[in-house]
Amino acid sequence: MTTATHEETLGFQTEVKQLLHLMIHSLYSNREIFLRELISNAADACDKLRYQALDNDALYEGDSELRIEIDHDAEAGTVTVRDNGIGMSRDEVIENLGTIARSGTAEFLKQLSGEQQKDARLIGQFGVGFYSGFIVADDITVRTRKAGSDKAEGVEWHSKGEGEFTVADIEREAHGTEIVLHLKEDAREFADDFRLKSLVRKYSDHIEVPVRMPQVEKARDEDGNEIEGSETTTWETVNEATALWVRPKSEISDDEYKAFYKHVAHDFSDPLTWSHNKVEGKLEYTSLLYVPGRAPFDLYERDGARGVKLYVQRVFIMDDAEQFLPLYLRFIKGVLDTRDLSLNVSRELLQQDPKVEKIKSALTKRALDMLKKLAKDDEAYQTFWNTFGSVLKEGPAEDFANREKIAGLLRFSTTHTDSTTQNQSLADYVSRMKEGQEKLYYIVADGFNAAKSSPHLEIFRKKGIEVLLLHDRIDEWLMSHLTEFEGRTFVDVAKGELDLGDVEDEEEKKAQEETAKAKEELVKRVKEALGDEVQEVKVTHRLTDSPACVVLPEHEMGFQMRRIMEAAGQKMPEVKPILELNPEHALVARLEGIEGEGFEDLARILLDQAIIAEGGHLDDPAAYVKRLNALLSA
């Protein structure tokens, strides 16, 4: 039992008592982080001793095994955090614990040389972490002694967090600091072995100093019964005391990377790939990013939890730091550890900082490079694409700077394979382009079969020109932002005038002009019969087997996107389609020879069939059936 002498009561060095109340009750939103802050301070104390002992080994006082110990007493309602670090003198206690927001760590860092400062693993920078103890405690006692000082120079600091504290001299055998928290009634949950261990593993698992907790074991007799009075206490290291991401890549096995992924992502399956990177210079950080092998249940919830785990000097700060990766890469998991970020005082939120944007830009490029490397393995990349492809398609709209990189990672179905599997890259498409072809052609439909069988593809199949078959809900939105690839523009084959460029020779173009001139009268009659139902009627050369098709103006929203918007309750302005007729088809030839009411019926049948072939819905399907039956029975 220590006897307190030279006891005095002092006021905190601030004019405003309410400031302490604000620190305790408003600064932190999560009560459990008190342990993170106290462990961080203890780790700092151990680091300070390690640095000073480089010049004076006697400071260890024969105890060079640096450690942090956490003990608790459920009956008394106390939690004790102690370390065998540098400790404090009486003056330092008054300065550091009596002045709110004075950081001993920050002061210590100022005194280090440049190289030492770079290597220092000190965590606390604000000098307010200690006061987080008052979130859960209504009474805190600190006992400490500066390493290398006399045993009689121990100091005891005590406060109830109400505006004043007491400091007394005590005799203390061990150097370092011990903090005893007398828990509030509503915080006694923290005087629990399992609760404390879980908090250490959550927030301080990678602190380099081992964090130990007592483990009481009792001997048992031959019948397996515990023997009273046989208790022995051993100290169990609770944290890993090492951060995998700070180790050199050459020393980490694939199995270790995979095991760490399962730990950080809470996933039971292996990742597809990962990227471990350390950056030094103006910005210093380490990142370890993973591409999962399977999708989380909330992948398509853009407001769901996402982002990397953020650490500052191996201290866990937040679980879903979404500021460092764009939304279209929300499937990426991993950790980011940096010392350069502007956290708010409670270290729970990031402040607006240009460094955040710089790190985000760098991590985005790193993630895209990781996917590019994965794409060299066709099987692995196909697994990735089948799982996350539709999310990656959000990229060109969100990330203009990396649009070309993202485009190279996209995969599509095409008429080259006529397979529903999206496994063809834009680079593959370009390598197969016909001589004279200058543009990249695509069609958007509600499903693969609708795209593959679209009448708009007839001329392309005849000419052997490949067309991208886009059948995901997001595809039309994607193509509205992905306008070109490697300098070649994209063209929707169902919009605007059809231009095959140099693939068509001059004779073909001349023949088309002559056909259009010859059918001017037919086109005029069909337009009069259909009236306001169509914007325009014209002769087309894009069809070989079908009698007619509907086309939209070049810059108009496509049919698929319109249907999606309408299904979501969005009222869309009415757009009249352009009806294009195949002059070589028998039905069009028959139409040309009909007069009177039969002409209008057949013209409407051709329009309705074109709308159905495109995947659209008729306003009056019964009228279409009636006209068709009349035609068949004639």
Secondary structure, DSSP 8 states (H G I E B T S, - for coil): ----EEEEEEE-SSS-HHHHHHHHHHS-S-TTHHHHHHHHHHHHHHHHHHHHHTT-GGGGTT-----EEEEEETTTTEEEEEE-S----HHHHHHHHHSTT--HHHHHHHHS-HHHHHH------SS-GGGGGGGTEEEEEEEEE-TTS-GGGEEEEEE-SSSEEEEEEE--SS-EEEEEEEE-GGGGGGS-HHHHHHHHHHHSTT-SS-EEEEEEE--B-TTS-B-TT--EEEEEE-S--S-GGGS-GGG--HHHHHHHHHHHHT-SS--SEEEEEEE-SSS-EEEEEEE-SS--TTTT-TTSS-SEEEEETTEEEEEEEGGGS-GGGTT-EEEEEES---B-TTSSSB---HHHHHHHHHHHHHHHHHHHHHTTSHHHHHHHHHHHHHHHTTHHHH-GGGHHHHHHH--BEETTTT-SS--B-HHHHHHT--TT--SEEEEE-SSHHHHHT-GGGHHHHHHT--EEEE-STTHHHHHHH--EETTEEEEETTBS----GGGS-HHHHHHHHHHHHHTHHHHHHHHHHHGGG-SEEEE-SS-SS-SEEEEB-TTS--HHHHHHHHHTT--------EEEE-TTSHHHHHHHT--THHHHHHHHHHHHHHHHHHT---S-HHHHHHHHHHHHH-
